[in-house]
Amino acid sequence: MTIRLPGGRTTIHYKHETVSAPHCPRCGRTLQGIPRLTPSKLSGLSASQKRLERMYGGHLCHICLRELLKRAARGAPT
């Protein structure tokens, strides 16, 4: 955004983007262990820093994952 100053000069003010935390699609809880970064800064991280190493890491929270694993072990439809 260009701002005009009282002396006649113009300067650029950069707007800092606020990033919300990633959420679980099933229950809406915030996902733990994933950094709150903009996509451009997130692309600079290694794969192990972007997401968790478990199944559905970075997508489902640990509680929803536990429920899905229980259902799969019991043979119930998802």
N, C-alpha and C positions, 0 to 999 in steps of 0.2 A: 504494500500500500504506500503510495507516495504522499508525503506530508509537506505542506508549504510552511516554511518558518517565517517569523516576523521580518527578518532581514532580506527576504526575497529568495533565499536559497530553498531548494527542495531536497528532501532526504527520504530514504526508504525505511519504513518500519515493517519488520517481519512479524507476522502473526504466528504465535506458537500454538500448534495444534494440541488440544487436550485429547488424550486417548483413554477410552474406557477399558476396563479389564475384560478379558474374554469370559464368556459365560457358557455353562452347560446347556445344550439345547433341550434336554429333557426336563430339568428341574429349575434352571435359571440361576443356580449358584455360581459364584465366581470361581474360576479354575485357579488352583494354587500351583505355584512353580513355573508359571509362564510370565515373562516380563511384560510390563505395560509400555510398549514402545510403538512408535509410528512404523508403518510398513517399510519405509526406507531404512530406518535404523535396525529393524528386525532382520532385514536381509543381510546385514553385516555380521550377524551372529552365526555360530556353528549350529548344526542340526540338533545337537544334544542340548544346547542352551535354549532353543526355540520351543521345545516340547518335552514332555516326559517320556521315559523309555518303556512304560508299560503299554498294554493293549489300549487302544483308543486314547492314548496319552495326548493331551492338548485338545481333545474333543469332548469327552465325557468326564464328569467329576468322579471321584473315587467311590462315592456312595451309589451312584447310578450304575457304575461298572460292576460293583459287587452284586447288585440286584440282577443284572443281566447274566452274570456268571452263575448265580444260584438257579435262575430259570433254565439256563442251558444244561446245567448238571442234572436238574430234575426232569428234563425232557419236555418241559412245557413250551408251547409256542410263544414266540416273542411278541 
